[in-house]
Amino acid sequence: MSGFEGSMSRRWLGLAFAIVLAWGIATPVAAQDAERRWDKEEGSYSQMNLAEKCGSNVRKGLTGLFDSVANAAFSVAAIGSPYSGHLVKKVAIFAGDVIGLVDDNPVTAHVFQGIVSRQFLRLGAGAAALPRVMGVIHDTTFDAPTMAFEDYVGPATFHTGAYSENSGLATLGAVVISDVLLRPAGSLITIFGFRAQGQELHDQGIELIGEALKVSFF
């Protein structure tokens, strides 16, 4: 492949990435708004005729499928993104604590003032609390413990509480099971008329993420 062809390929890949990113940003809100609007317009499901019920099931199933895929993409980005993702943040805080032994200990603090270590701590503190982020993405509220901003950048030598904050790994696993398996399966069977069973799978998936957020691990 020539240099020109390689450059064009990279440009097309960059354009494709930008399109996917824009789609990912717009999708969750659009899908949730459409779901609410259609639910309001449809009225009571029990009062529909057979054709209306079939149309409603297809609409609800496709919208739910669209929503769960976008939720999965956003959740993975929130947990593992290069800038203040929730796995990256714990590594950043640990690095800040280790470097702080050199540039922010009682002997060197008045000279170096933690110039390097505090940047790592600030990077780690930049990621918002995981339960709140997951709640916004999934259009709900998760009852899980969160930490204050000061827990990441306070005067402690080692910010050990941040290491065992809501587990990014456990949440990532729950997101895969919920948003990639359970909820899409629920949406698919909803299309074929199993509306109650589809809703049950959706609820189980959301509940699984809520339980994972209560796990304290890396």
C-alpha positions as CSV (number, residue, x, y, z in Angstrom):
1,M,0.0,0.0,0.0
2,S,1.4,3.4,-1.0
3,G,1.8,6.3,1.4
4,F,-1.1,8.1,-0.2
5,E,-3.4,5.1,0.0
6,G,-2.4,4.6,3.7
7,S,-3.2,8.2,4.4
8,M,-6.6,7.9,2.7
9,S,-7.4,4.8,4.7
10,R,-6.6,6.5,7.9
11,R,-8.8,9.4,7.0
12,W,-11.7,7.1,6.2
13,L,-11.2,5.3,9.4
14,G,-11.1,8.6,11.3
15,L,-14.3,9.7,9.6
16,A,-16.0,6.4,10.4
17,F,-14.9,6.7,14.0
18,A,-16.3,10.3,14.2
19,I,-19.6,9.1,12.8
20,V,-19.9,6.2,15.3
21,L,-18.9,8.6,18.1
22,A,-21.6,11.1,17.1
23,W,-24.2,8.3,16.8
24,G,-23.2,7.0,20.3
25,I,-23.6,10.4,21.9
26,A,-27.0,11.1,20.4
27,T,-28.5,7.6,20.6
28,P,-29.4,7.0,24.4
29,V,-31.2,10.4,24.8
30,A,-33.0,10.0,21.4
31,A,-34.1,6.4,22.2
32,Q,-35.3,7.3,25.6
33,D,-37.2,10.3,24.4
34,A,-38.8,8.3,21.6
35,E,-39.8,5.6,24.1
36,R,-41.5,8.1,26.4
37,R,-43.2,9.9,23.5
38,W,-44.6,6.8,21.9
39,D,-45.7,5.4,25.2
40,K,-47.7,8.6,25.9
41,E,-49.2,8.6,22.4
42,E,-50.2,4.9,22.4
43,G,-52.2,5.0,25.5
44,S,-53.2,1.7,27.1
45,Y,-51.8,-1.5,25.5
46,S,-54.8,-3.5,26.7
47,Q,-57.2,-1.3,24.7
48,M,-55.3,-1.8,21.3
49,N,-56.5,-4.1,18.6
50,L,-54.3,-6.9,17.3
51,A,-52.7,-4.8,14.6
52,E,-51.9,-1.9,17.0
53,K,-50.5,-4.4,19.5
54,C,-48.2,-5.9,16.9
55,G,-47.0,-2.4,15.8
56,S,-46.5,-1.4,19.4
57,N,-44.4,-4.5,20.2
58,V,-42.2,-4.0,17.2
59,R,-41.7,-0.4,18.1
60,K,-40.9,-1.1,21.7
61,G,-38.6,-4.0,20.9
62,L,-36.6,-2.1,18.3
63,T,-36.3,1.0,20.4
64,G,-35.2,-1.1,23.4
65,L,-32.6,-2.9,21.3
66,F,-31.3,0.4,20.0
67,D,-31.2,1.8,23.5
68,S,-29.4,-1.2,25.1
69,V,-26.7,-1.2,22.4
70,A,-26.0,2.5,22.9
71,N,-26.1,2.1,26.7
72,A,-23.4,-0.6,26.4
73,A,-21.2,1.6,24.3
74,F,-21.5,4.5,26.7
75,S,-21.0,2.4,29.8
76,V,-17.8,0.7,28.4
77,A,-16.5,4.2,27.5
78,A,-17.3,5.5,31.0
79,I,-15.5,2.6,32.7
80,G,-12.4,2.2,30.6
81,S,-11.9,5.4,28.6
82,P,-8.3,6.7,28.3
83,Y,-9.2,10.0,30.1
84,S,-10.6,9.5,33.6
85,G,-12.3,6.2,32.9
86,H,-13.1,4.4,36.1
87,L,-10.4,1.8,35.6
88,V,-7.9,4.3,34.4
89,K,-8.7,6.6,37.4
90,K,-7.7,4.0,40.0
91,V,-4.4,3.4,38.2
92,A,-3.9,7.2,38.1
93,I,-4.6,7.6,41.8
94,F,-2.3,4.7,42.7
95,A,0.5,6.3,40.5
96,G,-0.1,9.6,42.2
97,D,0.2,8.1,45.7
98,V,3.5,6.3,44.7
99,I,5.0,9.4,43.1
100,G,3.9,11.4,46.1
101,L,6.3,9.4,48.3
102,V,9.0,11.2,46.4
103,D,7.6,14.7,45.6
104,D,5.1,15.2,48.4
105,N,6.5,13.7,51.5
106,P,7.2,15.8,54.7
107,V,10.8,16.4,53.6
108,T,10.3,17.3,49.9
109,A,6.8,18.7,49.9
110,H,8.0,22.3,50.6
111,V,10.3,22.1,47.5
112,F,8.4,20.0,45.0
113,Q,4.8,20.6,46.3
114,G,3.6,17.4,44.8
115,I,3.9,18.9,41.3
116,V,3.7,15.5,39.5
117,S,1.8,13.3,42.0
118,R,-1.1,15.8,42.4
119,Q,-1.6,15.9,38.6
120,F,-2.2,12.1,38.7
121,L,-4.6,12.5,41.6
122,R,-6.5,15.2,39.8
123,L,-6.8,13.0,36.7
124,G,-8.2,10.2,38.9
125,A,-10.6,12.6,40.6
126,G,-11.8,13.8,37.2
127,A,-14.1,10.8,36.7
128,A,-17.5,11.3,38.2
129,A,-18.9,8.8,40.6
130,L,-19.6,5.5,38.8
131,P,-23.2,5.0,40.1
132,R,-24.2,8.4,39.0
133,V,-22.7,7.9,35.5
134,M,-24.4,4.5,35.1
135,G,-27.7,6.0,36.3
136,V,-27.6,8.8,33.7
137,I,-26.7,6.3,30.9
138,H,-29.5,3.9,31.9
139,D,-32.1,6.6,32.7
140,T,-32.5,5.4,36.3
141,T,-31.0,5.9,39.8
142,F,-28.8,3.3,41.4
143,D,-28.7,2.9,45.2
144,A,-24.9,2.5,45.6
145,P,-22.3,4.2,47.7
146,T,-20.3,7.0,46.2
147,M,-17.2,8.9,47.4
148,A,-16.6,12.6,47.8
149,F,-14.1,14.6,45.6
150,E,-11.9,15.1,48.7
151,D,-11.5,11.4,49.1
152,Y,-9.3,11.4,45.9
153,V,-7.2,14.6,46.5
154,G,-7.2,14.9,50.3
155,P,-4.1,15.0,52.5
156,A,-3.7,11.3,53.0
157,T,-0.5,9.6,51.8
158,F,-2.4,6.7,50.3
159,H,-6.0,7.3,49.1
160,T,-6.9,3.6,49.7
161,G,-10.6,4.3,49.7
162,A,-10.4,5.1,46.0
163,Y,-8.9,1.8,45.1
164,S,-11.9,-0.1,46.5
165,E,-14.5,2.3,45.2
166,N,-17.4,0.8,43.1
167,S,-15.7,-1.9,41.0
168,G,-15.2,-1.0,37.4
169,L,-14.5,-4.6,36.5
170,A,-17.6,-5.9,38.2
171,T,-19.7,-3.2,36.6
172,L,-18.1,-3.9,33.2
173,G,-19.1,-7.5,33.5
174,A,-22.6,-6.6,34.5
175,V,-22.9,-4.2,31.6
176,V,-21.9,-6.9,29.1
177,I,-24.5,-9.4,30.5
178,S,-27.2,-6.7,30.8
179,D,-26.8,-4.4,27.8
180,V,-25.4,-7.0,25.4
181,L,-27.3,-10.1,26.4
182,L,-30.3,-9.8,28.7
183,R,-31.9,-6.5,27.5
184,P,-31.4,-7.2,23.8
185,A,-32.9,-10.6,24.3
186,G,-35.8,-9.0,26.0
187,S,-36.3,-6.5,23.2
188,L,-36.2,-9.3,20.6
189,I,-38.9,-11.4,22.3
190,T,-41.0,-8.2,22.8
191,I,-41.1,-7.8,19.0
192,F,-42.8,-11.2,18.9
193,G,-45.4,-10.3,21.5
194,F,-43.8,-11.5,24.7
195,R,-44.0,-8.0,26.2
196,A,-44.1,-8.9,29.9
197,Q,-41.2,-11.4,29.6
198,G,-39.2,-8.9,27.7
199,Q,-39.8,-6.2,30.4
200,E,-38.7,-8.8,33.0
201,L,-35.4,-9.4,31.2
202,H,-34.9,-5.6,31.0
203,D,-35.6,-5.2,34.7
204,Q,-33.2,-8.1,35.6
205,G,-30.5,-6.5,33.5
206,I,-30.8,-3.1,35.2
207,E,-30.9,-4.8,38.6
208,L,-27.7,-6.7,37.8
209,I,-25.9,-3.4,37.1
210,G,-27.2,-2.0,40.4
211,E,-25.9,-5.0,42.3
212,A,-22.5,-4.8,40.6
213,L,-22.1,-1.2,41.6
214,K,-22.2,-2.3,45.2
215,V,-19.1,-4.4,44.8
216,S,-15.9,-2.8,46.2
217,F,-12.9,-3.9,44.2
218,F,-10.6,-2.7,41.4
